[in-house]
Amino acid sequence: MGGTTFFITAAGKDAREAFQSARDQALYESGHGGYTGTIAEKPSFTYIHHPDIKDRLPTVAEVSELSERLIGADDRRIEDKWGPAGCTEVTTQHPQGTKRWFAFYGWASC
């Protein structure tokens, strides 16, 4: 089977809740059969700080760019389609202001 890349944002009180929400939604939309090419295939995530931004949270666009660089460089933290997804908190605000937003990205089996 092959692999494909994905990039998705999700909200939660923390990264764990956002990951579970994104994974549950992907399982609902793509089914539980495996090989969906989505975050549904990821068992966990690893937090990755944006190396170029120190004094604020990055935007979704900045993290999208970062994810493309990491994927293109076969970064070992996210290169395994069966391993963890990358995770970076982003500045996007939830309408109610009670949740934080996170971007998840990497390779997934398809």
Secondary structure by P-SEA (a helix, b strand, c coil): ccccccccccccccaaaaaaaaaaaaaaaccccccccccccccbbbbbcccccccccccaaaaaaaaaaaaaaccccccccccbbbbbbcccccccccbbbbbbbbbbcc
